[in-house]
Amino acid sequence: MKIQDIKKHIFSTLEPFAAANGFKILKGRFALSRKAGNRTEEIFFTYCSWGFEVNIFPYVSVDYREITTICNDCGFHLNHSAFINLLLLQRIKIQGFNPDLRWKMQVATTDRFILSDDETDEYNQLDMGLSTLLPIASDFLSQYDSINSIDQLFNTIPIEQYSPYCSGLDTHCMVGLISAKLSNNADYENIKRMYQRIVKKEDFTNEMKSSFSRVVAYLEQI
């Protein structure tokens, strides 16, 4: 089973949804993407191939230009303000979140679609799986439709340090702090001190710690 054939099938399957919801199909990026004011919303896929088996990982993401720009200007590479594997999100909605869930799904290979030789049967299962995920993706995008909502996602007490909505605790510290500042969070100073303690305590790279210090200084000027 060739990845190009899988991409072609997925885009064909998602074309009516994309057209109805204002998404552009980005074949090179394996994504559906749309602009909405100051943010970019995407449903995208990554994949791995092993012989005749292809693993397809579905994601949904929202990227706020202001957050990404501040991170990148301060030396911290950021692609998304918030994103999550859609099969993980589906499971969270069913049974709730615990810190081990993402790892357990990775080990059990339930965070992906696995396609092999029987194209007809595999494509039918893929189509059924995607059809249940699209409403969940749409709900995510409507829920996180402002920087204030990103602030609430990362900074609502008690804060889940190992959030499934980002690439790791370092990203959480960056996006959490920036979104709190840009949202005029009344608790910003306490949030800043909390993230400063985390960055000091955790085993982050020196580059990340330097970038975080630059972010803190940058935000003081706003």
FIDREN-777547 format. One record per residue: residue number from 1; residue in three letters; x, y, z of N, C-alpha, C, O in turn. Coordinates in steps of 0.2 Angstrom, whole numbers, plus 5000, padded with zeros to 4 digits. Example, Ala and Ser with C-alpha at 12.3 -4.5 7.8 and 13.67 -1.06 7.14 Angstrom:
2
[1; ALA; [5066; 4972; 5039]; [5062; 4978; 5039]; [5066; 4984; 5039]; [5071; 4983; 5042]]
[2; SER; [5064; 4989; 5035]; [5068; 4995; 5036]; [5064; 5000; 5039]; [5067; 5006; 5040]]
END
This chain:
222
[1; MET; [5004; 4994; 5000]; [5000; 5000; 5000]; [5004; 5006; 5000]; [5009; 5007; 5004]]
[2; LYS; [5004; 5011; 4995]; [5008; 5016; 4994]; [5005; 5022; 4998]; [4999; 5023; 4998]]
[3; ILE; [5009; 5026; 5001]; [5007; 5032; 5005]; [5003; 5037; 5000]; [4999; 5041; 5002]]
[4; GLN; [5006; 5038; 4994]; [5002; 5043; 4989]; [4995; 5040; 4988]; [4991; 5045; 4987]]
[5; ASP; [4994; 5034; 4987]; [4987; 5032; 4986]; [4983; 5033; 4993]; [4977; 5035; 4992]]
[6; ILE; [4986; 5032; 4998]; [4982; 5033; 5005]; [4980; 5041; 5005]; [4975; 5043; 5007]]
[7; LYS; [4985; 5045; 5004]; [4984; 5052; 5004]; [4978; 5054; 4999]; [4974; 5058; 5001]]
[8; LYS; [4979; 5051; 4993]; [4974; 5053; 4988]; [4967; 5051; 4990]; [4962; 5054; 4990]]
[9; HIS; [4966; 5045; 4994]; [4960; 5042; 4996]; [4957; 5047; 5002]; [4952; 5049; 5002]]
[10; ILE; [4962; 5049; 5006]; [4960; 5053; 5012]; [4957; 5060; 5010]; [4952; 5062; 5012]]
[11; PHE; [4961; 5063; 5005]; [4959; 5069; 5003]; [4952; 5069; 4999]; [4948; 5073; 5000]]
[12; SER; [4951; 5063; 4995]; [4945; 5062; 4992]; [4939; 5062; 4997]; [4934; 5064; 4996]]
[13; THR; [4940; 5058; 5002]; [4935; 5057; 5007]; [4934; 5063; 5011]; [4928; 5064; 5012]]
[14; LEU; [4939; 5067; 5012]; [4938; 5073; 5016]; [4936; 5079; 5012]; [4934; 5085; 5015]]
[15; GLU; [4936; 5079; 5005]; [4934; 5085; 5001]; [4928; 5088; 5002]; [4927; 5094; 5003]]
[16; PRO; [4922; 5084; 5003]; [4916; 5087; 5005]; [4916; 5091; 5011]; [4913; 5097; 5012]]
[17; PHE; [4919; 5088; 5016]; [4920; 5092; 5023]; [4924; 5098; 5022]; [4922; 5103; 5025]]
[18; ALA; [4929; 5098; 5018]; [4934; 5103; 5017]; [4930; 5109; 5014]; [4930; 5115; 5016]]
[19; ALA; [4926; 5107; 5008]; [4923; 5112; 5005]; [4917; 5116; 5009]; [4916; 5122; 5008]]
[20; ALA; [4914; 5112; 5013]; [4908; 5114; 5017]; [4910; 5118; 5023]; [4907; 5123; 5025]]
[21; ASN; [4917; 5118; 5025]; [4919; 5121; 5031]; [4925; 5126; 5029]; [4928; 5128; 5034]]
[22; GLY; [4926; 5127; 5023]; [4931; 5133; 5021]; [4938; 5131; 5022]; [4943; 5135; 5023]]
[23; PHE; [4940; 5124; 5022]; [4947; 5122; 5022]; [4950; 5121; 5015]; [4946; 5119; 5010]]
[24; LYS; [4956; 5123; 5015]; [4960; 5121; 5009]; [4964; 5115; 5010]; [4966; 5113; 5015]]
[25; ILE; [4964; 5111; 5004]; [4968; 5104; 5005]; [4975; 5106; 5003]; [4976; 5108; 4997]]
[26; LEU; [4979; 5104; 5007]; [4987; 5105; 5006]; [4990; 5099; 5005]; [4992; 5095; 5010]]
[27; LYS; [4990; 5096; 4999]; [4993; 5090; 4998]; [5000; 5089; 5000]; [5002; 5083; 5003]]
[28; GLY; [5004; 5094; 4999]; [5011; 5093; 5001]; [5012; 5092; 5009]; [5017; 5089; 5011]]
[29; ARG; [5007; 5095; 5013]; [5008; 5095; 5020]; [5003; 5090; 5023]; [5003; 5089; 5029]]
[30; PHE; [4999; 5086; 5019]; [4995; 5081; 5021]; [4990; 5084; 5026]; [4990; 5082; 5032]]
[31; ALA; [4987; 5090; 5024]; [4983; 5094; 5029]; [4977; 5097; 5026]; [4977; 5098; 5020]]
[32; LEU; [4972; 5098; 5030]; [4966; 5103; 5028]; [4968; 5109; 5032]; [4969; 5109; 5038]]
[33; SER; [4968; 5115; 5029]; [4970; 5121; 5033]; [4965; 5127; 5031]; [4963; 5127; 5025]]
[34; ARG; [4964; 5131; 5036]; [4960; 5137; 5035]; [4962; 5143; 5039]; [4964; 5142; 5045]]
[35; LYS; [4961; 5149; 5037]; [4963; 5155; 5040]; [4956; 5157; 5044]; [4951; 5157; 5040]]
[36; ALA; [4957; 5160; 5050]; [4951; 5162; 5053]; [4954; 5168; 5058]; [4956; 5167; 5063]]
[37; GLY; [4954; 5174; 5055]; [4957; 5180; 5058]; [4964; 5179; 5060]; [4968; 5178; 5055]]
[38; ASN; [4966; 5179; 5066]; [4973; 5179; 5068]; [4976; 5172; 5069]; [4981; 5171; 5072]]
[39; ARG; [4972; 5167; 5067]; [4974; 5160; 5068]; [4973; 5156; 5062]; [4969; 5157; 5057]]
[40; THR; [4977; 5150; 5062]; [4976; 5145; 5057]; [4974; 5139; 5060]; [4977; 5137; 5065]]
[41; GLU; [4969; 5136; 5057]; [4966; 5130; 5060]; [4967; 5124; 5055]; [4967; 5125; 5049]]
[42; GLU; [4969; 5118; 5058]; [4971; 5113; 5053]; [4969; 5106; 5056]; [4968; 5105; 5062]]
[43; ILE; [4967; 5102; 5051]; [4967; 5095; 5053]; [4972; 5092; 5048]; [4972; 5092; 5042]]
[44; PHE; [4977; 5088; 5052]; [4983; 5086; 5048]; [4985; 5079; 5050]; [4982; 5076; 5055]]
[45; PHE; [4989; 5076; 5046]; [4991; 5069; 5047]; [4998; 5068; 5046]; [5002; 5071; 5042]]
[46; THR; [5001; 5064; 5051]; [5008; 5062; 5050]; [5008; 5054; 5049]; [5002; 5051; 5050]]
[47; TYR; [5013; 5051; 5046]; [5013; 5044; 5045]; [5020; 5041; 5046]; [5025; 5044; 5045]]
[48; CYS; [5020; 5034; 5046]; [5026; 5030; 5046]; [5024; 5024; 5042]; [5019; 5021; 5042]]
[49; SER; [5029; 5022; 5039]; [5028; 5016; 5035]; [5033; 5010; 5037]; [5039; 5012; 5038]]
[50; TRP; [5031; 5004; 5037]; [5035; 4998; 5038]; [5033; 4993; 5033]; [5028; 4990; 5034]]
[51; GLY; [5037; 4992; 5028]; [5035; 4987; 5023]; [5029; 4988; 5020]; [5028; 4993; 5017]]
[52; PHE; [5024; 4983; 5021]; [5017; 4984; 5018]; [5012; 4987; 5023]; [5006; 4988; 5021]]
[53; GLU; [5015; 4990; 5028]; [5010; 4993; 5033]; [5012; 5000; 5034]; [5017; 5003; 5034]]
[54; VAL; [5006; 5004; 5034]; [5007; 5011; 5035]; [5003; 5014; 5041]; [4997; 5012; 5041]]
[55; ASN; [5006; 5018; 5045]; [5002; 5020; 5051]; [5001; 5027; 5050]; [5005; 5031; 5048]]
[56; ILE; [4994; 5029; 5051]; [4992; 5036; 5049]; [4990; 5039; 5056]; [4985; 5036; 5059]]
[57; PHE; [4993; 5045; 5058]; [4991; 5048; 5064]; [4987; 5055; 5063]; [4990; 5059; 5060]]
[58; PRO; [4981; 5055; 5065]; [4977; 5061; 5064]; [4977; 5066; 5069]; [4977; 5064; 5075]]
[59; TYR; [4978; 5072; 5068]; [4978; 5078; 5073]; [4974; 5084; 5071]; [4971; 5084; 5065]]
[60; VAL; [4972; 5088; 5076]; [4969; 5094; 5075]; [4973; 5099; 5078]; [4976; 5098; 5084]]
[61; SER; [4974; 5105; 5075]; [4978; 5110; 5078]; [4975; 5117; 5077]; [4971; 5119; 5072]]
[62; VAL; [4977; 5122; 5082]; [4976; 5129; 5081]; [4982; 5133; 5082]; [4986; 5132; 5087]]
[63; ASP; [4984; 5137; 5078]; [4990; 5141; 5078]; [4988; 5149; 5078]; [4985; 5151; 5074]]
[64; TYR; [4990; 5152; 5084]; [4989; 5160; 5084]; [4996; 5163; 5082]; [5001; 5162; 5085]]
[65; ARG; [4995; 5167; 5077]; [5001; 5170; 5074]; [5005; 5174; 5080]; [5011; 5174; 5080]]
[66; GLU; [5002; 5178; 5084]; [5005; 5182; 5089]; [5009; 5177; 5094]; [5015; 5179; 5096]]
[67; ILE; [5007; 5171; 5096]; [5010; 5167; 5101]; [5016; 5164; 5097]; [5022; 5164; 5100]]
[68; THR; [5015; 5161; 5091]; [5020; 5158; 5087]; [5026; 5163; 5086]; [5032; 5161; 5086]]
[69; THR; [5024; 5169; 5084]; [5029; 5174; 5082]; [5034; 5176; 5088]; [5040; 5176; 5088]]
[70; ILE; [5031; 5177; 5094]; [5035; 5178; 5100]; [5039; 5173; 5102]; [5045; 5174; 5103]]
[71; CYS; [5037; 5166; 5102]; [5041; 5161; 5103]; [5047; 5160; 5098]; [5053; 5160; 5100]]
[72; ASN; [5045; 5161; 5092]; [5051; 5160; 5087]; [5056; 5166; 5087]; [5062; 5165; 5086]]
[73; ASP; [5053; 5172; 5088]; [5058; 5178; 5089]; [5062; 5177; 5095]; [5068; 5180; 5095]]
[74; CYS; [5060; 5173; 5100]; [5064; 5172; 5106]; [5068; 5166; 5106]; [5071; 5164; 5111]]
[75; GLY; [5068; 5162; 5100]; [5073; 5157; 5099]; [5069; 5150; 5101]; [5073; 5145; 5101]]
[76; PHE; [5063; 5150; 5102]; [5059; 5143; 5103]; [5055; 5142; 5097]; [5050; 5145; 5096]]
[77; HIS; [5057; 5136; 5094]; [5053; 5134; 5088]; [5046; 5132; 5090]; [5045; 5127; 5094]]
[78; LEU; [5041; 5135; 5087]; [5034; 5133; 5089]; [5030; 5133; 5082]; [5030; 5137; 5078]]
[79; ASN; [5026; 5127; 5081]; [5022; 5126; 5075]; [5015; 5127; 5077]; [5011; 5130; 5073]]
[80; HIS; [5012; 5125; 5083]; [5005; 5126; 5085]; [5005; 5129; 5092]; [5008; 5127; 5096]]
[81; SER; [5000; 5133; 5093]; [4998; 5135; 5100]; [4995; 5130; 5104]; [4996; 5129; 5110]]
[82; ALA; [4991; 5125; 5100]; [4988; 5120; 5104]; [4986; 5114; 5098]; [4984; 5116; 5093]]
[83; PHE; [4988; 5108; 5100]; [4986; 5103; 5095]; [4985; 5096; 5099]; [4988; 5096; 5105]]
[84; ILE; [4982; 5091; 5096]; [4981; 5085; 5099]; [4979; 5080; 5094]; [4976; 5081; 5089]]
[85; ASN; [4982; 5073; 5096]; [4980; 5068; 5092]; [4972; 5067; 5092]; [4970; 5066; 5098]]
[86; LEU; [4969; 5066; 5087]; [4962; 5066; 5087]; [4959; 5059; 5090]; [4954; 5059; 5093]]
[87; LEU; [4963; 5054; 5089]; [4960; 5048; 5092]; [4961; 5048; 5100]; [4957; 5045; 5104]]
[88; LEU; [4967; 5051; 5102]; [4967; 5053; 5109]; [4962; 5057; 5112]; [4959; 5056; 5117]]
[89; LEU; [4960; 5062; 5108]; [4955; 5067; 5110]; [4948; 5063; 5111]; [4944; 5064; 5115]]
[90; GLN; [4947; 5059; 5106]; [4941; 5055; 5106]; [4941; 5051; 5113]; [4935; 5050; 5116]]
[91; ARG; [4946; 5048; 5114]; [4946; 5043; 5120]; [4946; 5048; 5127]; [4942; 5046; 5131]]
[92; ILE; [4949; 5054; 5127]; [4948; 5058; 5133]; [4940; 5060; 5134]; [4938; 5060; 5139]]
[93; LYS; [4937; 5061; 5128]; [4930; 5063; 5129]; [4926; 5057; 5131]; [4921; 5058; 5135]]
[94; ILE; [4928; 5051; 5130]; [4924; 5045; 5132]; [4926; 5044; 5140]; [4921; 5042; 5143]]
[95; GLN; [4932; 5044; 5141]; [4934; 5041; 5148]; [4938; 5046; 5152]; [4940; 5044; 5158]]
[96; GLY; [4939; 5052; 5150]; [4942; 5057; 5154]; [4950; 5056; 5153]; [4952; 5052; 5150]]
[97; PHE; [4954; 5061; 5155]; [4961; 5061; 5154]; [4965; 5059; 5160]; [4963; 5060; 5166]]
[98; ASN; [4970; 5055; 5159]; [4975; 5054; 5165]; [4982; 5054; 5161]; [4982; 5053; 5155]]
[99; PRO; [4987; 5056; 5165]; [4994; 5057; 5162]; [4997; 5052; 5158]; [5001; 5053; 5154]]
[100; ASP; [4994; 5045; 5159]; [4997; 5040; 5156]; [4994; 5038; 5150]; [4996; 5033; 5146]]
[101; LEU; [4988; 5041; 5148]; [4984; 5039; 5143]; [4987; 5039; 5136]; [4987; 5035; 5132]]
[102; ARG; [4991; 5045; 5135]; [4994; 5046; 5128]; [4999; 5040; 5127]; [5000; 5037; 5122]]
[103; TRP; [5003; 5039; 5132]; [5008; 5034; 5132]; [5005; 5027; 5131]; [5008; 5023; 5127]]
[104; LYS; [5000; 5025; 5135]; [4997; 5019; 5134]; [4994; 5018; 5127]; [4994; 5012; 5124]]
[105; MET; [4991; 5023; 5124]; [4988; 5023; 5117]; [4994; 5022; 5112]; [4993; 5018; 5107]]
[106; GLN; [5000; 5025; 5113]; [5005; 5024; 5109]; [5008; 5017; 5109]; [5009; 5014; 5104]]
[107; VAL; [5008; 5014; 5115]; [5011; 5007; 5116]; [5006; 5002; 5112]; [5008; 4997; 5109]]
[108; ALA; [4999; 5003; 5113]; [4994; 4999; 5111]; [4992; 5000; 5103]; [4988; 4997; 5100]]
[109; THR; [4996; 5005; 5100]; [4995; 5008; 5093]; [4987; 5009; 5092]; [4985; 5008; 5087]]
[110; THR; [4984; 5012; 5097]; [4977; 5014; 5096]; [4976; 5022; 5095]; [4971; 5025; 5095]]
[111; ASP; [4982; 5025; 5094]; [4982; 5032; 5092]; [4983; 5033; 5085]; [4985; 5039; 5083]]
[112; ARG; [4982; 5028; 5081]; [4983; 5029; 5074]; [4978; 5024; 5070]; [4975; 5019; 5073]]
[113; PHE; [4978; 5025; 5063]; [4975; 5020; 5059]; [4981; 5016; 5056]; [4986; 5019; 5053]]
[114; ILE; [4980; 5010; 5056]; [4985; 5005; 5053]; [4982; 5002; 5046]; [4977; 4998; 5047]]
[115; LEU; [4985; 5003; 5041]; [4983; 5001; 5034]; [4988; 4996; 5032]; [4994; 4997; 5032]]
[116; SER; [4986; 4990; 5029]; [4990; 4986; 5026]; [4988; 4984; 5019]; [4987; 4988; 5015]]
[117; ASP; [4988; 4977; 5017]; [4987; 4975; 5010]; [4980; 4976; 5007]; [4979; 4977; 5002]]
[118; ASP; [4975; 4974; 5012]; [4968; 4974; 5009]; [4965; 4980; 5009]; [4962; 4983; 5013]]
[119; GLU; [4966; 4984; 5003]; [4964; 4991; 5002]; [4957; 4992; 5004]; [4955; 4997; 5007]]
[120; THR; [4952; 4988; 5001]; [4945; 4989; 5001]; [4943; 4989; 5009]; [4940; 4994; 5011]]
[121; ASP; [4945; 4984; 5012]; [4943; 4983; 5019]; [4946; 4989; 5024]; [4943; 4992; 5028]]
[122; GLU; [4953; 4990; 5022]; [4956; 4995; 5026]; [4954; 5002; 5025]; [4953; 5006; 5030]]
[123; TYR; [4952; 5004; 5019]; [4949; 5010; 5017]; [4942; 5011; 5020]; [4941; 5017; 5023]]
[124; ASN; [4938; 5006; 5020]; [4932; 5006; 5024]; [4932; 5008; 5031]; [4929; 5012; 5034]]
[125; GLN; [4937; 5005; 5034]; [4938; 5006; 5041]; [4941; 5013; 5043]; [4939; 5016; 5047]]
[126; LEU; [4945; 5015; 5038]; [4948; 5022; 5039]; [4943; 5027; 5038]; [4942; 5032; 5042]]
[127; ASP; [4938; 5026; 5033]; [4933; 5031; 5032]; [4928; 5031; 5038]; [4926; 5037; 5040]]
[128; MET; [4927; 5025; 5041]; [4922; 5025; 5046]; [4925; 5029; 5052]; [4922; 5033; 5056]]
[129; GLY; [4932; 5028; 5053]; [4936; 5031; 5059]; [4936; 5039; 5058]; [4935; 5042; 5062]]
[130; LEU; [4937; 5041; 5052]; [4938; 5048; 5050]; [4931; 5051; 5051]; [4930; 5057; 5054]]
[131; SER; [4925; 5048; 5049]; [4919; 5051; 5050]; [4917; 5053; 5057]; [4913; 5057; 5058]]
[132; THR; [4919; 5049; 5062]; [4918; 5050; 5069]; [4922; 5055; 5072]; [4921; 5058; 5077]]
[133; LEU; [4928; 5056; 5069]; [4933; 5061; 5071]; [4932; 5068; 5069]; [4934; 5073; 5072]]
[134; LEU; [4929; 5069; 5063]; [4928; 5076; 5060]; [4923; 5080; 5065]; [4925; 5086; 5066]]
[135; PRO; [4918; 5078; 5068]; [4914; 5082; 5073]; [4918; 5084; 5079]; [4918; 5089; 5081]]
[136; ILE; [4923; 5079; 5081]; [4927; 5081; 5087]; [4932; 5086; 5085]; [4933; 5091; 5089]]
[137; ALA; [4935; 5086; 5079]; [4939; 5091; 5077]; [4936; 5098; 5076]; [4939; 5103; 5078]]
[138; SER; [4930; 5098; 5073]; [4926; 5104; 5073]; [4925; 5107; 5080]; [4925; 5113; 5080]]
[139; ASP; [4923; 5103; 5084]; [4922; 5105; 5091]; [4928; 5108; 5094]; [4927; 5113; 5098]]
[140; PHE; [4934; 5105; 5093]; [4940; 5108; 5096]; [4941; 5114; 5093]; [4943; 5119; 5097]]
[141; LEU; [4941; 5115; 5087]; [4942; 5122; 5083]; [4937; 5127; 5086]; [4939; 5133; 5086]]
[142; SER; [4931; 5125; 5087]; [4926; 5130; 5089]; [4927; 5132; 5096]; [4926; 5138; 5098]]
[143; GLN; [4930; 5127; 5100]; [4931; 5129; 5107]; [4937; 5133; 5108]; [4937; 5137; 5113]]
[144; TYR; [4942; 5132; 5104]; [4949; 5136; 5105]; [4949; 5141; 5100]; [4954; 5141; 5096]]
[145; ASP; [4944; 5146; 5100]; [4944; 5151; 5095]; [4946; 5158; 5097]; [4945; 5163; 5093]]
[146; SER; [4950; 5158; 5102]; [4953; 5165; 5104]; [4959; 5163; 5108]; [4960; 5158; 5111]]
[147; ILE; [4963; 5168; 5109]; [4969; 5167; 5113]; [4967; 5167; 5120]; [4970; 5163; 5124]]
[148; ASN; [4962; 5170; 5122]; [4959; 5169; 5129]; [4957; 5162; 5130]; [4958; 5159; 5136]]
[149; SER; [4955; 5158; 5125]; [4953; 5151; 5126]; [4959; 5147; 5127]; [4959; 5142; 5131]]
[150; ILE; [4965; 5149; 5124]; [4971; 5145; 5125]; [4974; 5147; 5132]; [4977; 5142; 5135]]
[151; ASP; [4973; 5153; 5134]; [4975; 5154; 5141]; [4971; 5150; 5146]; [4974; 5147; 5150]]
[152; GLN; [4965; 5149; 5145]; [4961; 5145; 5149]; [4963; 5137; 5149]; [4963; 5134; 5154]]
[153; LEU; [4965; 5135; 5143]; [4967; 5128; 5142]; [4973; 5127; 5146]; [4973; 5121; 5149]]
[154; PHE; [4978; 5131; 5146]; [4984; 5129; 5149]; [4985; 5132; 5156]; [4989; 5130; 5160]]
[155; ASN; [4981; 5137; 5158]; [4982; 5140; 5164]; [4976; 5139; 5169]; [4976; 5143; 5175]]
[156; THR; [4971; 5136; 5168]; [4966; 5135; 5173]; [4968; 5130; 5178]; [4971; 5125; 5177]]
[157; ILE; [4967; 5132; 5184]; [4969; 5129; 5190]; [4965; 5123; 5192]; [4959; 5124; 5191]]
[158; PRO; [4967; 5117; 5194]; [4974; 5115; 5194]; [4977; 5114; 5187]; [4974; 5111; 5183]]
[159; ILE; [4983; 5116; 5186]; [4986; 5116; 5180]; [4989; 5108; 5179]; [4993; 5106; 5183]]
[160; GLU; [4987; 5106; 5173]; [4990; 5099; 5171]; [4996; 5100; 5167]; [4996; 5102; 5162]]
[161; GLN; [5002; 5099; 5171]; [5008; 5100; 5168]; [5010; 5096; 5162]; [5013; 5098; 5157]]
[162; TYR; [5007; 5090; 5162]; [5009; 5086; 5156]; [5002; 5085; 5151]; [4999; 5080; 5150]]
[163; SER; [5001; 5091; 5149]; [4995; 5092; 5145]; [4995; 5088; 5138]; [5001; 5088; 5135]]
[164; PRO; [4990; 5085; 5136]; [4990; 5082; 5129]; [4989; 5087; 5124]; [4989; 5084; 5118]]
[165; TYR; [4988; 5093; 5125]; [4987; 5098; 5120]; [4993; 5102; 5117]; [4993; 5106; 5113]]
[166; CYS; [4999; 5099; 5119]; [5005; 5102; 5116]; [5011; 5097; 5116]; [5009; 5091; 5118]]
[167; SER; [5016; 5099; 5114]; [5022; 5094; 5112]; [5026; 5093; 5119]; [5030; 5088; 5118]]
[168; GLY; [5024; 5096; 5124]; [5028; 5094; 5130]; [5028; 5100; 5135]; [5025; 5105; 5134]]
[169; LEU; [5031; 5099; 5141]; [5030; 5104; 5147]; [5034; 5110; 5145]; [5032; 5116; 5147]]
[170; ASP; [5039; 5110; 5141]; [5043; 5116; 5139]; [5038; 5121; 5134]; [5038; 5127; 5135]]
[171; THR; [5034; 5117; 5130]; [5030; 5121; 5126]; [5024; 5124; 5130]; [5022; 5130; 5129]]
[172; HIS; [5022; 5120; 5135]; [5016; 5122; 5139]; [5019; 5129; 5143]; [5015; 5133; 5143]]
[173; CYS; [5025; 5129; 5145]; [5027; 5135; 5149]; [5027; 5141; 5144]; [5025; 5146; 5146]]
[174; MET; [5029; 5140; 5138]; [5030; 5145; 5134]; [5023; 5148; 5132]; [5021; 5154; 5132]]
[175; VAL; [5019; 5143; 5129]; [5012; 5145; 5127]; [5008; 5148; 5133]; [5004; 5153; 5132]]
[176; GLY; [5008; 5144; 5138]; [5004; 5146; 5144]; [5006; 5153; 5146]; [5001; 5157; 5148]]
[177; LEU; [5012; 5155; 5147]; [5014; 5162; 5149]; [5012; 5167; 5144]; [5009; 5172; 5146]]
[178; ILE; [5014; 5166; 5137]; [5012; 5171; 5132]; [5004; 5172; 5132]; [5002; 5178; 5131]]
[179; SER; [5000; 5167; 5132]; [4993; 5167; 5131]; [4990; 5171; 5137]; [4986; 5175; 5137]]
[180; ALA; [4993; 5170; 5143]; [4991; 5173; 5149]; [4992; 5181; 5149]; [4988; 5185; 5150]]
[181; LYS; [4998; 5182; 5146]; [4999; 5190; 5145]; [4995; 5193; 5140]; [4992; 5198; 5141]]
[182; LEU; [4994; 5190; 5134]; [4990; 5193; 5129]; [4983; 5193; 5130]; [4979; 5197; 5128]]
[183; SER; [4981; 5188; 5135]; [4974; 5188; 5137]; [4972; 5193; 5143]; [4967; 5193; 5146]]
[184; ASN; [4978; 5196; 5145]; [4977; 5201; 5151]; [4974; 5197; 5157]; [4970; 5199; 5161]]
[185; ASN; [4977; 5191; 5158]; [4975; 5187; 5164]; [4977; 5190; 5170]; [4982; 5192; 5171]]
[186; ALA; [4972; 5191; 5175]; [4973; 5195; 5181]; [4978; 5191; 5185]; [4980; 5195; 5190]]
[187; ASP; [4979; 5185; 5184]; [4984; 5181; 5189]; [4990; 5180; 5185]; [4994; 5176; 5187]]
[188; TYR; [4992; 5185; 5180]; [4998; 5184; 5176]; [5004; 5183; 5181]; [5008; 5179; 5179]]
[189; GLU; [5005; 5188; 5185]; [5011; 5188; 5189]; [5012; 5181; 5193]; [5018; 5178; 5193]]
[190; ASN; [5007; 5178; 5196]; [5008; 5172; 5199]; [5009; 5166; 5194]; [5013; 5162; 5195]]
[191; ILE; [5006; 5167; 5188]; [5007; 5162; 5183]; [5014; 5162; 5180]; [5017; 5157; 5179]]
[192; LYS; [5017; 5168; 5180]; [5024; 5169; 5178]; [5029; 5166; 5183]; [5033; 5162; 5181]]
[193; ARG; [5027; 5167; 5189]; [5032; 5164; 5194]; [5031; 5157; 5194]; [5036; 5153; 5195]]
[194; MET; [5025; 5154; 5193]; [5025; 5147; 5193]; [5029; 5144; 5187]; [5032; 5139; 5188]]
[195; TYR; [5028; 5147; 5181]; [5032; 5144; 5175]; [5039; 5145; 5176]; [5043; 5141; 5174]]
[196; GLN; [5041; 5150; 5180]; [5049; 5152; 5181]; [5051; 5146; 5186]; [5057; 5144; 5185]]
[197; ARG; [5047; 5144; 5190]; [5049; 5139; 5195]; [5050; 5132; 5191]; [5055; 5128; 5192]]
[198; ILE; [5045; 5131; 5187]; [5045; 5125; 5183]; [5052; 5124; 5178]; [5055; 5119; 5178]]
[199; VAL; [5053; 5130; 5175]; [5059; 5130; 5170]; [5065; 5129; 5174]; [5070; 5126; 5172]]
[200; LYS; [5066; 5132; 5180]; [5072; 5132; 5184]; [5073; 5124; 5187]; [5078; 5122; 5187]]
[201; LYS; [5067; 5121; 5188]; [5067; 5114; 5191]; [5068; 5109; 5186]; [5072; 5104; 5188]]
[202; GLU; [5065; 5109; 5181]; [5065; 5104; 5176]; [5071; 5103; 5172]; [5075; 5108; 5171]]
[203; ASP; [5072; 5098; 5169]; [5078; 5096; 5165]; [5077; 5098; 5158]; [5078; 5094; 5153]]
[204; PHE; [5076; 5105; 5157]; [5076; 5108; 5150]; [5083; 5109; 5147]; [5088; 5110; 5151]]
[205; THR; [5083; 5110; 5141]; [5089; 5112; 5138]; [5091; 5119; 5140]; [5087; 5123; 5141]]
[206; ASN; [5098; 5121; 5139]; [5100; 5128; 5141]; [5097; 5133; 5135]; [5095; 5138; 5137]]
[207; GLU; [5096; 5130; 5129]; [5093; 5134; 5124]; [5086; 5136; 5126]; [5084; 5142; 5125]]
[208; MET; [5082; 5131; 5128]; [5075; 5133; 5130]; [5075; 5138; 5136]; [5071; 5142; 5136]]
[209; LYS; [5079; 5137; 5141]; [5079; 5141; 5147]; [5081; 5148; 5145]; [5078; 5153; 5147]]
[210; SER; [5085; 5149; 5140]; [5087; 5155; 5138]; [5081; 5159; 5134]; [5080; 5164; 5135]]
[211; SER; [5078; 5155; 5130]; [5072; 5157; 5126]; [5067; 5159; 5131]; [5063; 5164; 5130]]
[212; PHE; [5066; 5155; 5136]; [5060; 5157; 5141]; [5062; 5164; 5144]; [5057; 5168; 5145]]
[213; SER; [5068; 5165; 5146]; [5070; 5171; 5149]; [5069; 5177; 5144]; [5067; 5182; 5146]]
[214; ARG; [5070; 5176; 5138]; [5069; 5181; 5133]; [5062; 5182; 5132]; [5060; 5188; 5131]]
[215; VAL; [5058; 5177; 5133]; [5050; 5178; 5132]; [5048; 5182; 5138]; [5044; 5187; 5137]]
[216; VAL; [5050; 5181; 5144]; [5048; 5184; 5150]; [5050; 5192; 5149]; [5046; 5196; 5150]]
[217; ALA; [5056; 5193; 5147]; [5058; 5200; 5146]; [5054; 5203; 5140]; [5052; 5209; 5141]]
[218; TYR; [5053; 5200; 5135]; [5049; 5203; 5130]; [5042; 5205; 5132]; [5039; 5210; 5131]]
[219; LEU; [5039; 5200; 5136]; [5032; 5201; 5138]; [5032; 5207; 5143]; [5026; 5210; 5144]]
[220; GLU; [5037; 5208; 5147]; [5037; 5214; 5151]; [5037; 5221; 5148]; [5035; 5226; 5151]]
[221; GLN; [5038; 5221; 5141]; [5038; 5227; 5137]; [5031; 5228; 5134]; [5030; 5234; 5131]]
[222; ILE; [5027; 5223; 5135]; [5020; 5224; 5132]; [5015; 5228; 5137]; [5009; 5229; 5135]]
END
